[in-house]
Amino acid sequence: MVHEDHESGGYWAEVVDLPGCFASGDTLDELERDVRDAIETYIAAQEKLGKPVPKGRKIDVPGVRRWEIAVA
């Protein structure tokens, strides 16, 4: 989910399928880059700890921007 902070003008996003995984940015482009980095870091940490990586699911919420980010 992507949220716009009306006070600072920035954005933040949470990755609902990865508990505790979130990012922020001044622009949507910056946010997208930082979300990708947060997802990659989260997955690497889970794998290093020997923990399973949650499976993604499709969530459609009216009025909410949705990104599909492939992480190798």
C-alpha positions in Angstrom: 0.0 0.0 0.0 1.3 3.5 -0.8 0.4 6.4 1.4 0.9 10.1 0.6 2.0 12.3 3.5 0.2 15.5 2.9 2.3 17.4 5.5 5.7 16.7 4.1 4.8 16.0 0.5 6.5 12.6 0.5 5.3 9.0 0.2 5.7 5.8 2.2 4.7 2.3 1.4 4.3 -1.0 3.2 4.6 -4.4 1.7 1.6 -6.1 3.2 2.8 -9.6 2.5 6.2 -9.0 4.2 5.6 -8.0 7.8 7.7 -5.0 8.8 8.8 -4.3 5.3 8.3 -0.7 4.3 10.0 2.3 2.6 9.6 6.0 2.0 10.6 8.5 -0.6 10.2 12.1 -1.6 8.9 11.1 -5.1 7.1 8.0 -6.4 10.1 7.1 -8.4 12.3 7.2 -5.3 9.7 5.3 -3.4 9.6 2.5 -6.0 13.4 2.2 -5.9 13.4 2.1 -2.1 10.6 -0.4 -2.0 12.5 -2.7 -4.3 15.6 -2.4 -2.1 13.5 -3.1 1.0 12.0 -6.2 -0.5 15.4 -7.6 -1.7 16.9 -6.9 1.8 13.9 -8.6 3.5 14.1 -11.7 1.4 17.9 -12.0 1.8 17.5 -11.7 5.6 14.8 -14.4 5.7 16.9 -16.7 3.6 20.0 -16.1 5.7 18.1 -16.9 8.9 16.6 -20.0 7.2 13.1 -18.7 7.5 10.5 -19.0 4.8 9.7 -16.1 2.5 5.9 -15.4 2.5 4.2 -15.9 -0.8 2.8 -12.8 -2.5 -0.9 -12.4 -3.2 -2.9 -10.1 -5.4 -4.7 -7.4 -3.5 -7.0 -5.0 -5.2 -8.0 -1.9 -3.1 -9.9 0.8 -4.9 -7.9 4.1 -5.0 -4.6 2.4 -4.0 -1.7 2.3 -6.4 -0.5 -1.3 -7.0 3.0 -2.2 -8.2 4.3 -5.6 -9.2 8.0 -5.9 -8.5 9.9 -8.9 -9.6 12.8 -9.7 -7.3 15.4 -12.3 -8.5 
